[in-house]
Amino acid sequence: MNTAVSRRLWAGRGLALLGIILVAANLRNAVAALSPIVTEINVDIPLGAVSLGVLGMLPPVCFAVSGIFTPMITRRHGLEQPLILALVAILVGHVTRGLSGSITMLIIGSVIAFAGLGIGNVLLPPLVKKYFPDRVGLVTSLYVTVVSLSTLVPPLIAVPVADAAGWRVSLGMWMLLALLALVPWITLLMRHRAVRTPSPEVEEADATILGRLWTSSIAWAITGVFAASSLNAYAMFAWLPRLLVDTAGVTPAQAGTLLAVYAGMGIPCALTIPVLTARMTNVGPLVYIGVFAFVAGDLGLLFAPDTLTWLWVSLAGLGPLFFPLALVLINLRTRTHAGAVALSSFVQSIGYTLGALGPLVFGLVHDLTGGWTWPLLFLMVIALAIVIAGAVIGRPHMLEDDLARSR
């Protein structure tokens, strides 16, 4: 039962709301700002397929690792101090990337920035719970929308800024947003340092349940959907601009705009898929729609990349509806709180780890074949394999039932 007393959104907590929104605005720009300007970076720092693949796989790897270790930090230091540390890491990462003179420094700066993003991913939900227990749904929807915008905006402006001021400025300028986000949280921490209030814990998964999830069909099905979404999305963020320049005859600026179109398709998915999933008895059709969008978009990019390019990019961008679908199913396919926590940890750690292979394998296949046909076929095969997961997910059965049968 929710005993939180409803009050006006800004009442006594406007600074916290501003801080949450500014953190959300930082959570994807380091991922989306790089690939549109790889041509400019390549003039000063040679970027081969392996290097680009490594840079593309770093975000999901860092997110997976952060999901494991951040709860341990918050149990000792609360929520605000680790968040400030995360924002500092994001800031330092942006600066390091902007000052990079070698691929090593570019990777180090990216690791630092992505680690900060990963910590921020974990901390925002409990921060919403702490400061807005009466408005969890509203504030969560607000910050998720801002996260989507932080994926959409960087590709639109990365190339124009790089053309006007250089790629170093285009990469490094995002440190200003991290610096801005530090202000409300440092202010809050200083204001409340004398009055210490307990912070909600970021719960760790039950090790006993986690150990048994390896035998659960529903756990693996949701993990497969989540992994397919991550793998396809991060491969596209790393390689779509270069693919479009090579095959569709667009300029780097136009390729950046099309990457923003790809990212922007996540906004309607985030707004509609959770509602539809909660209302549908059989959610299998949503999986099949996602598979169709992936395959149709990739086929269009393969056979007619210079015709209706925006349509193929939009369809490919609808495929990651798998992401909000998987997150909602974590709650809908569990009966107990412990089961939901364990399933969330299982799905995200394995899903992001598998997703990290997308940019690397895509780049290696491109490097080996010298073209884009086999890399796109690789993504289509991954998407088609999720049809099996759709059949499992479509049945309204619960994780706990799976675990009871596996005893």
C-alpha positions as CSV (number, residue, x, y, z in Angstrom):
1,M,0.0,0.0,0.0
2,N,1.4,3.4,-0.9
3,T,1.3,5.7,2.1
4,A,3.1,8.6,0.4
5,V,1.2,11.8,0.9
6,S,0.6,13.6,-2.5
7,R,1.8,17.1,-2.7
8,R,2.7,19.6,-5.4
9,L,5.5,18.4,-7.6
10,W,7.8,21.4,-6.9
11,A,6.9,21.8,-3.2
12,G,10.1,21.8,-1.3
13,R,11.9,19.6,-3.8
14,G,12.3,21.6,-7.0
15,L,16.1,21.4,-6.7
16,A,15.9,17.6,-6.7
17,L,13.5,17.5,-9.7
18,L,15.9,19.8,-11.6
19,G,18.8,17.6,-10.6
20,I,17.1,14.4,-11.8
21,I,16.2,16.0,-15.2
22,L,19.8,17.3,-15.7
23,V,21.3,13.9,-14.8
24,A,18.9,12.2,-17.3
25,A,20.1,14.7,-19.9
26,N,23.6,13.4,-19.5
27,L,22.9,9.6,-19.7
28,R,23.2,9.0,-23.5
29,N,25.1,12.0,-25.1
30,A,28.5,10.3,-24.8
31,V,27.1,7.3,-26.6
32,A,25.4,9.2,-29.5
33,A,28.0,12.0,-30.0
34,L,30.9,9.9,-31.4
35,S,29.8,7.9,-34.4
36,P,28.6,10.8,-36.5
37,I,32.0,12.4,-36.5
38,V,34.3,9.4,-36.9
39,T,35.4,10.6,-40.4
40,E,36.7,13.9,-38.8
41,I,38.3,12.0,-35.9
42,N,40.0,9.6,-38.3
43,V,42.0,12.4,-39.9
44,D,43.9,12.8,-36.6
45,I,43.4,9.4,-34.9
46,P,43.2,6.4,-37.3
47,L,40.1,4.4,-36.4
48,G,39.9,0.9,-37.8
49,A,37.0,-1.5,-37.6
50,V,38.3,-3.1,-34.4
51,S,38.7,0.3,-32.7
52,L,35.2,1.4,-33.7
53,G,33.9,-2.0,-32.6
54,V,35.5,-1.6,-29.2
55,L,34.2,1.9,-28.8
56,G,30.7,0.7,-29.7
57,M,30.8,-2.2,-27.2
58,L,32.0,-0.1,-24.3
59,P,28.6,1.4,-23.3
60,P,26.7,-1.9,-22.6
61,V,29.8,-3.4,-20.9
62,C,30.1,-0.4,-18.6
63,F,26.4,-0.5,-17.9
64,A,26.5,-4.2,-17.0
65,V,29.4,-3.7,-14.7
66,S,27.9,-0.6,-13.1
67,G,24.7,-2.6,-12.4
68,I,26.7,-5.1,-10.4
69,F,28.9,-2.7,-8.3
70,T,26.8,0.4,-7.8
71,P,24.5,-1.2,-5.2
72,M,27.5,-2.0,-3.1
73,I,28.7,1.6,-3.1
74,T,25.3,3.0,-2.2
75,R,24.9,0.8,0.8
76,R,27.8,2.6,2.4
77,H,27.6,6.1,0.9
78,G,24.0,6.7,0.1
79,L,22.7,8.0,-3.2
80,E,23.8,11.6,-3.6
81,Q,27.6,11.1,-3.1
82,P,27.9,8.3,-5.7
83,L,25.8,10.4,-8.1
84,I,28.1,13.3,-7.8
85,L,31.0,11.0,-8.4
86,A,29.2,9.7,-11.5
87,L,28.8,13.2,-12.8
88,V,32.4,14.0,-12.2
89,A,33.4,10.8,-14.1
90,I,31.1,11.9,-17.0
91,L,32.7,15.3,-17.0
92,V,36.3,14.0,-16.9
93,G,35.4,11.5,-19.6
94,H,34.1,14.1,-22.0
95,V,37.2,16.3,-21.4
96,T,39.6,13.4,-21.9
97,R,37.9,12.4,-25.2
98,G,38.1,16.0,-26.4
99,L,41.8,16.2,-25.6
100,S,42.6,12.7,-27.0
101,G,45.7,12.4,-29.2
102,S,45.6,8.6,-29.6
103,I,43.0,5.8,-29.8
104,T,44.2,4.7,-26.3
105,M,43.2,8.1,-24.8
106,L,39.9,8.1,-26.7
107,I,39.1,4.7,-25.3
108,I,40.1,5.6,-21.7
109,G,38.0,8.8,-21.8
110,S,35.1,6.7,-23.1
111,V,35.4,4.2,-20.4
112,I,35.4,6.9,-17.7
113,A,32.4,8.6,-19.2
114,F,30.4,5.4,-19.8
115,A,31.1,4.2,-16.2
116,G,29.6,7.5,-15.0
117,L,26.6,6.9,-17.3
118,G,26.1,3.4,-15.9
119,I,26.1,4.6,-12.3
120,G,23.6,7.2,-13.2
121,N,21.4,4.6,-14.8
122,V,21.2,2.7,-11.5
123,L,20.8,5.6,-9.2
124,L,18.0,7.6,-10.9
125,P,15.1,5.1,-9.9
126,P,15.9,5.1,-6.2
127,L,16.4,8.9,-6.3
128,V,12.9,9.3,-7.7
129,K,11.7,7.0,-4.9
130,K,13.4,9.1,-2.3
131,Y,12.4,12.5,-3.4
132,F,9.1,11.8,-5.2
133,P,7.4,8.8,-3.5
134,D,4.0,10.3,-4.4
135,R,4.9,11.0,-8.0
136,V,7.0,8.0,-9.1
137,G,5.2,7.4,-12.3
138,L,5.2,11.0,-13.4
139,V,8.8,11.7,-12.6
140,T,9.9,8.4,-14.1
141,S,8.1,9.2,-17.4
142,L,9.7,12.6,-17.4
143,Y,13.2,11.5,-16.9
144,V,12.9,8.6,-19.4
145,T,11.7,11.0,-22.0
146,V,14.7,13.3,-21.3
147,V,17.0,10.2,-21.6
148,S,15.5,9.6,-25.1
149,L,16.1,13.2,-26.0
150,S,19.8,12.9,-24.9
151,T,20.1,10.1,-27.5
152,L,18.4,12.1,-30.2
153,V,20.0,15.5,-30.0
154,P,23.8,14.8,-30.2
155,P,23.7,13.3,-33.7
156,L,21.9,16.4,-34.9
157,I,24.6,18.8,-33.8
158,A,27.8,16.7,-33.7
159,V,28.8,17.2,-37.3
160,P,27.9,21.0,-37.6
161,V,29.9,21.7,-34.4
162,A,32.8,19.5,-35.7
163,D,32.8,21.4,-39.0
164,A,32.7,24.8,-37.3
165,A,35.0,24.2,-34.3
166,G,36.7,20.8,-34.7
167,W,35.8,17.3,-33.5
168,R,37.5,17.9,-30.2
169,V,35.0,20.6,-29.3
170,S,32.2,18.5,-30.6
171,L,33.1,15.7,-28.2
172,G,34.3,17.7,-25.3
173,M,31.5,20.3,-25.2
174,W,29.1,17.9,-23.4
175,M,31.2,18.4,-20.2
176,L,29.3,21.6,-19.7
177,L,26.0,19.7,-19.3
178,A,27.7,17.4,-16.7
179,L,29.0,20.5,-14.9
180,L,25.5,22.0,-14.9
181,A,24.0,18.8,-13.4
182,L,26.5,18.9,-10.6
183,V,25.2,22.2,-9.2
184,P,21.8,21.1,-7.8
185,W,23.3,17.9,-6.3
186,I,26.2,19.5,-4.6
187,T,23.8,22.2,-3.3
188,L,21.4,19.5,-1.9
189,L,24.3,17.6,-0.3
190,M,25.7,20.7,1.4
191,R,22.2,21.8,2.5
192,H,21.3,18.5,4.1
193,R,24.7,17.5,5.4
194,A,23.8,18.5,8.9
195,V,20.5,16.6,8.8
196,R,21.2,13.0,7.7
197,T,18.2,11.1,6.5
198,P,18.4,7.4,5.5
199,S,18.5,6.8,1.8
200,P,16.6,3.9,0.1
201,E,18.8,1.0,-0.7
202,V,19.4,-0.2,-4.2
203,E,18.6,-3.8,-3.5
204,E,20.9,-6.6,-4.5
205,A,19.5,-9.8,-6.1
206,D,19.0,-12.9,-4.0
207,A,21.9,-15.2,-4.8
208,T,19.8,-18.3,-4.3
209,I,17.2,-17.2,-6.9
210,L,19.8,-16.0,-9.3
211,G,21.5,-19.4,-9.2
212,R,18.3,-21.1,-10.3
213,L,17.4,-18.6,-13.1
214,W,19.7,-20.4,-15.4
215,T,17.1,-23.1,-15.8
216,S,14.1,-20.8,-16.4
217,S,12.7,-20.5,-19.9
218,I,11.0,-17.2,-19.2
219,A,14.2,-15.7,-17.8
220,W,16.2,-16.6,-20.9
221,A,13.4,-15.5,-23.2
222,I,13.3,-12.0,-21.6
223,T,17.1,-11.9,-21.6
224,G,17.2,-12.8,-25.3
225,V,14.7,-10.0,-26.1
226,F,16.8,-7.5,-24.0
227,A,20.1,-8.7,-25.5
228,A,18.8,-8.5,-29.1
229,S,17.6,-4.9,-28.5
230,S,21.0,-3.9,-27.0
231,L,23.0,-5.7,-29.7
232,N,21.2,-4.1,-32.6
233,A,20.9,-0.7,-31.0
234,Y,24.6,-0.4,-30.1
235,A,25.7,-1.8,-33.4
236,M,23.7,0.9,-35.2
237,F,24.9,3.7,-33.0
238,A,28.5,2.7,-33.7
239,W,28.1,2.0,-37.5
240,L,24.9,3.5,-39.0
241,P,26.4,6.9,-40.0
242,R,29.4,5.3,-41.8
243,L,27.1,2.7,-43.4
244,L,24.8,5.5,-44.7
245,V,27.7,7.6,-46.0
246,D,29.1,4.5,-47.9
247,T,25.8,3.1,-49.3
248,A,23.2,5.9,-49.4
249,G,25.4,8.7,-50.6
250,V,24.5,11.0,-47.8
251,T,26.8,13.6,-46.2
252,P,28.2,13.1,-42.6
253,A,25.7,15.8,-41.4
254,Q,22.8,14.0,-43.1
255,A,24.0,10.7,-41.6
256,G,24.0,12.3,-38.2
257,T,20.4,13.5,-38.7
258,L,19.3,10.0,-39.8
259,L,21.0,8.6,-36.6
260,A,18.9,11.0,-34.6
261,V,15.8,9.7,-36.5
262,Y,16.8,6.2,-35.5
263,A,17.2,7.3,-31.8
264,G,14.0,9.3,-31.9
265,M,11.9,6.2,-32.7
266,G,12.6,5.1,-29.1
267,I,10.4,7.9,-27.7
268,P,7.0,6.6,-29.1
269,C,8.1,3.1,-28.1
270,A,8.8,4.1,-24.5
271,L,5.4,5.9,-24.3
272,T,3.3,3.1,-25.8
273,I,4.9,-0.3,-25.3
274,P,4.6,-0.4,-21.5
275,V,0.9,0.4,-21.6
276,L,0.2,-2.1,-24.3
277,T,2.2,-4.8,-22.6
278,A,0.3,-4.3,-19.3
279,R,-3.1,-4.6,-21.1
280,M,-2.3,-7.6,-23.4
281,T,-2.8,-11.2,-22.4
282,N,-0.5,-12.4,-25.1
283,V,2.5,-10.1,-25.7
284,G,4.0,-12.3,-28.4
285,P,2.7,-10.1,-31.2
286,L,4.7,-7.2,-29.9
287,V,7.9,-9.3,-30.2
288,Y,6.9,-10.2,-33.8
289,I,6.3,-6.6,-34.6
290,G,9.8,-5.7,-33.3
291,V,11.3,-8.6,-35.4
292,F,9.5,-7.4,-38.5
293,A,10.6,-3.8,-38.0
294,F,14.3,-4.9,-37.5
295,V,14.3,-7.1,-40.6
296,A,12.3,-4.7,-42.8
297,G,14.7,-1.8,-41.9
298,D,17.8,-3.9,-42.4
299,L,16.5,-5.3,-45.8
300,G,15.8,-1.8,-47.0
301,L,19.3,-0.6,-46.0
302,L,20.7,-3.6,-47.8
303,F,18.8,-3.5,-51.1
304,A,17.7,0.1,-51.5
305,P,19.8,2.3,-49.1
306,D,19.5,5.4,-51.3
307,T,15.8,5.1,-51.7
308,L,13.4,6.0,-48.8
309,T,16.5,5.9,-46.5
310,W,14.5,7.6,-43.7
311,L,11.9,4.9,-43.8
312,W,14.4,2.1,-43.5
313,V,16.2,3.9,-40.6
314,S,12.8,4.5,-38.9
315,L,11.8,0.9,-39.2
316,A,15.2,-0.2,-37.8
317,G,14.7,2.3,-34.9
318,L,11.3,0.7,-34.1
319,G,13.0,-2.7,-33.5
320,P,14.3,-1.6,-30.1
321,L,10.8,-1.6,-28.7
322,F,12.2,-4.8,-27.3
323,F,13.9,-2.7,-24.6
324,P,10.8,-1.2,-22.8
325,L,9.0,-4.5,-23.4
326,A,11.7,-6.5,-21.5
327,L,11.8,-4.0,-18.7
328,V,8.0,-4.2,-18.2
329,L,8.0,-8.0,-18.4
330,I,10.5,-8.2,-15.6
331,N,7.6,-7.1,-13.3
332,L,4.7,-8.7,-15.2
333,R,6.3,-12.2,-15.2
334,T,7.2,-12.3,-11.5
335,R,4.9,-12.7,-8.5
336,T,7.4,-11.6,-5.7
337,H,9.6,-8.6,-5.1
338,A,12.6,-10.9,-4.7
339,G,11.9,-12.6,-8.0
340,A,11.6,-9.2,-9.8
341,V,15.0,-8.0,-8.3
342,A,16.7,-11.3,-9.3
343,L,15.2,-11.3,-12.8
344,S,16.2,-7.7,-13.4
345,S,19.8,-8.3,-12.4
346,F,19.9,-11.5,-14.5
347,V,18.4,-9.9,-17.6
348,Q,20.4,-6.7,-17.6
349,S,23.8,-8.1,-16.7
350,I,23.6,-10.9,-19.3
351,G,21.7,-8.8,-21.8
352,Y,24.1,-5.9,-21.8
353,T,27.1,-8.3,-21.9
354,L,25.7,-10.0,-25.0
355,G,24.7,-6.6,-26.4
356,A,28.3,-5.5,-26.2
357,L,29.2,-8.0,-28.9
358,G,27.0,-6.2,-31.5
359,P,29.3,-3.3,-32.5
360,L,32.4,-5.5,-32.4
361,V,31.1,-8.4,-34.5
362,F,29.4,-6.0,-36.9
363,G,32.7,-4.1,-37.4
364,L,34.8,-7.3,-37.7
365,V,32.4,-8.8,-40.3
366,H,32.6,-5.5,-42.2
367,D,36.4,-5.5,-42.1
368,L,36.6,-9.1,-43.2
369,T,34.1,-8.8,-46.1
370,G,34.8,-5.2,-47.1
371,G,31.1,-4.5,-47.4
372,W,27.9,-4.1,-45.5
373,T,25.9,-7.1,-46.7
374,W,27.1,-9.7,-44.2
375,P,27.0,-7.3,-41.2
376,L,23.4,-6.5,-41.9
377,L,22.6,-10.2,-42.4
378,F,24.2,-10.8,-39.0
379,L,21.7,-8.3,-37.4
380,M,18.8,-9.9,-39.2
381,V,19.7,-13.4,-38.0
382,I,19.8,-12.1,-34.4
383,A,16.4,-10.5,-34.8
384,L,14.8,-13.6,-36.4
385,A,16.1,-15.8,-33.6
386,I,13.9,-13.8,-31.1
387,V,10.8,-15.3,-32.7
388,I,11.4,-18.3,-30.4
389,A,11.6,-16.0,-27.4
390,G,8.3,-14.4,-28.5
391,A,6.6,-17.8,-28.3
392,V,7.8,-18.3,-24.7
393,I,7.1,-14.8,-23.5
394,G,3.6,-14.8,-25.1
395,R,2.4,-17.4,-22.6
396,P,1.3,-15.7,-19.4
397,H,3.3,-17.8,-17.0
398,M,5.4,-16.6,-14.0
399,L,9.1,-17.0,-13.1
400,E,8.3,-18.5,-9.8
401,D,6.4,-21.3,-11.5
402,D,9.4,-22.0,-13.7
403,L,11.6,-22.2,-10.7
404,A,9.2,-24.5,-8.8
405,R,9.2,-26.9,-11.7
406,S,13.0,-26.9,-12.0
407,R,13.4,-28.1,-8.4
